[in-house]
């Protein structure tokens, strides 16, 4: 159960991030530490996803981007990948009604076409079902690579310029950002990474240029409402200068 009084205090301070991104790390270590298969860590991690969505919605955060499955994750053991895909399908089906009731809209970045047919069609159906909603945008990075996203944006810009639809002299950072998959929601204000690892892991490489970073040793399956609120309160204490000098 989320602490609504604490949520109200956070909202009253203002400066709540508009867009939060999360690298959900530590499922395997959580399971290993309990003598369980890695898949049990992924299952428990779903509860943390639910908690993060609930907390973000309660705070009025506009977008929550979760690093769900990277392009590199395809190299994991086939049995683990199959279990993950099955878990994704079941979770999307089970959570769709609650997401709809809570006015959450679902979007996906990455290469959705790389997913097997069943999860791919499940995601597309749920995206269509929730498209009308106007609350929190739950943005899942699936089969996602930050470098590949940048390459695709550069390729699209080059094609538009070659076709005469874009003047090369007008290409700037704003133009480039407009060709990224995150263009509709903008850059994250805050990146949360669990499990204590100090790297970006090919996640939103362009978009995180000036995001605040919050790294916690807590493993993702143990990251719930209170831990999400801790991250937001830490963010509220930051002085975001974007390279400028203040005072």
C-alpha positions in Angstrom: 0.0 0.0 0.0 1.4 3.4 -1.0 1.9 6.0 1.7 -0.5 8.7 0.5 0.6 11.2 3.1 4.1 10.9 1.9 3.0 11.3 -1.7 1.1 14.4 -0.8 4.2 15.9 0.9 6.3 15.2 -2.1 3.8 16.8 -4.5 3.5 19.8 -2.2 7.3 20.4 -2.5 6.9 20.7 -6.3 9.8 19.8 -8.6 8.4 16.3 -9.3 10.1 14.9 -12.4 8.0 14.8 -15.5 9.7 11.7 -17.0 11.4 9.0 -15.0 13.4 6.2 -16.6 14.4 3.0 -14.8 17.0 0.3 -15.5 15.4 -2.6 -13.6 18.5 -4.6 -12.6 19.1 -7.5 -10.1 16.3 -10.0 -10.8 18.8 -12.8 -11.3 20.9 -12.0 -8.3 17.7 -11.7 -6.2 16.8 -15.3 -7.2 20.3 -16.7 -6.8 20.5 -15.3 -3.3 17.4 -17.3 -2.4 18.5 -20.5 -4.2 15.7 -20.0 -6.8 15.8 -20.1 -10.6 16.4 -16.8 -12.4 12.8 -16.8 -13.7 11.5 -16.4 -10.1 13.4 -13.2 -9.9 11.7 -11.9 -13.0 8.3 -12.9 -11.6 8.9 -11.1 -8.4 10.2 -8.1 -10.4 6.7 -7.7 -11.9 5.5 -6.7 -8.5 8.0 -3.9 -8.5 6.9 -2.8 -11.9 3.3 -2.6 -10.5 4.6 -0.6 -7.5 6.5 1.8 -9.7 3.5 2.4 -12.0 1.3 3.0 -9.0 3.8 5.4 -7.4 4.4 7.3 -10.6 0.7 7.7 -11.2 0.0 8.9 -7.7 2.7 11.6 -8.0 1.4 12.8 -11.3 4.5 11.9 -13.3 3.8 12.1 -17.0 6.0 9.3 -18.3 7.7 6.2 -16.9 10.1 4.4 -19.2 11.2 0.9 -18.1 14.1 -0.9 -19.6 12.2 -4.2 -20.0 14.3 -6.2 -22.5 17.4 -5.0 -24.3 18.6 -6.1 -27.7 21.6 -7.7 -25.9 19.2 -9.9 -23.8 18.5 -12.0 -26.9 21.9 -13.6 -26.2 20.8 -15.0 -22.9 20.0 -18.8 -22.6 17.1 -19.7 -24.8 15.1 -21.1 -21.9 15.4 -17.8 -20.0 14.4 -15.8 -23.0 11.4 -18.0 -23.6 10.3 -17.7 -20.0 10.7 -14.0 -20.1 8.5 -13.7 -23.2 5.9 -15.9 -21.6 5.9 -13.8 -18.5 5.6 -10.6 -20.6 2.5 -12.0 -22.4 0.8 -13.1 -19.1 1.6 -9.8 -17.4 0.3 -7.6 -20.2 -2.9 -9.6 -20.4 -3.4 -9.5 -16.6 -2.5 -5.9 -16.1 -4.4 -4.4 -19.1 -7.7 -3.9 -17.2 -6.0 -2.2 -14.2 -4.0 0.0 -16.5 -7.1 1.0 -18.3 -9.0 1.8 -15.0 -6.1 4.0 -13.9 -6.0 5.9 -17.2 -2.5 4.6 -18.1 -1.4 4.6 -21.7 1.0 2.0 -23.0 3.8 2.8 -25.5 6.8 0.8 -26.7 10.2 1.8 -28.0 12.7 -0.6 -29.5 12.2 -3.2 -32.2 8.8 -4.8 -31.3 8.8 -6.8 -34.6 11.7 -8.8 -33.2 9.5 -10.3 -30.6 7.8 -13.7 -31.2 4.3 -13.5 -32.7 2.3 -14.1 -29.4 4.0 -11.4 -27.3 4.2 -9.0 -30.2 0.4 -9.3 -31.0 -0.4 -9.1 -27.2 1.5 -5.8 -26.9 0.0 -4.3 -30.0 -3.5 -5.2 -28.8 -2.9 -3.7 -25.4 -1.4 -0.5 -26.9 -4.5 -0.1 -29.0 -6.8 -0.8 -26.0 -5.1 1.9 -23.9 -4.5 4.4 -26.6 -7.3 6.7 -25.6 -6.0 7.1 -22.0 -4.6 10.5 -20.9 -2.8 9.7 -17.6 0.6 8.2 -17.0 2.4 7.0 -20.1 4.0 3.7 -19.4 6.8 3.4 -22.0 8.4 0.0 -22.2 11.8 -0.4 -23.9 11.6 -3.8 -25.6 14.3 -5.3 -27.8 15.8 -1.9 -27.3 19.3 -0.6 -28.1 20.3 3.1 -27.5 23.0 3.0 -30.2 20.6 1.4 -32.7 18.0 4.1 -32.0 20.6 6.8 -32.8 21.7 5.0 -36.0 18.1 4.7 -37.1 17.4 8.4 -36.4 20.5 9.4 -38.4 19.5 7.1 -41.3 16.0 8.6 -41.4 17.4 12.2 -41.3 19.8 11.2 -44.2 16.9 9.8 -46.2 14.8 12.9 -45.7 17.7 15.1 -46.7 18.4 13.0 -49.8 14.8 13.1 -50.8 14.8 16.9 -50.5 12.3 17.0 -47.6 14.9 18.3 -45.2 17.5 21.0 -45.6 20.8 19.7 -44.1 21.5 23.2 -42.8 18.5 23.0 -40.5 19.6 19.8 -38.8 20.3 20.5 -35.1 19.8 18.8 -31.7 16.1 19.6 -31.8 15.7 18.1 -35.2 17.7 15.0 -34.2 15.7 14.5 -31.0 12.5 14.7 -33.0 13.6 11.6 -34.9 14.1 9.5 -31.8 11.5 7.0 -30.6 11.1 9.0 -27.4 10.2 12.2 -29.3 6.5 12.3 -28.0 7.5 12.1 -24.3 10.9 13.9 -24.3 14.0 13.2 -22.3 13.9 11.7 -18.8 14.5 14.1 -15.9 15.6 11.2 -13.7 17.2 7.8 -14.3 16.9 5.2 -11.6 19.2 2.2 -11.7 18.8 -0.6 -9.2 21.4 -3.3 -8.0 24.2 -0.7 -7.7 25.7 -1.1 -11.2 27.3 2.1 -12.5 26.6 2.0 -16.2 23.9 3.0 -18.7 23.9 -0.4 -20.5 23.0 1.0 -23.9 19.9 2.7 -22.6 18.6 6.1 -23.9 22.1 7.2 -24.7 21.1 10.5 -26.3 18.2 11.2 -24.0 20.1 10.9 -20.7 22.7 13.6 -21.5 21.4 15.8 -18.6 19.2 13.5 -16.6 19.8 13.2 -12.9 21.1 9.7 -12.0 20.0 7.8 -8.9 21.7 4.4 -8.3 20.7 2.2 -5.4 22.1 -1.1 -4.3 18.6 -2.5 -3.8 17.8 -5.3 -6.2 14.8 -4.7 -8.5 12.5 -7.3 -6.9 12.9 -5.4 -3.6 12.2 -2.0 -5.1 8.7 -1.0 -4.2 6.6 2.1 -3.4 8.8 3.5 -0.6 12.0 3.0 -2.6 10.5 4.8 -5.6 9.5 7.7 -3.4 13.0 7.7 -1.9 14.4 8.3 -5.4 11.9 11.1 -6.1 12.8 12.9 -2.8 16.5 12.6 -3.6 15.8 14.1 -7.0 14.0 17.0 -5.4 17.2 17.9 -3.5 19.2 18.2 -6.7 20.3 21.5 -8.3 19.8 21.0 -12.0 22.1 23.5 -13.7 22.4 21.9 -17.2 26.1 23.0 -17.4 25.4 26.5 -16.3 26.5 28.4 -13.2 23.8 29.6 -10.8 24.0 32.1 -8.0 
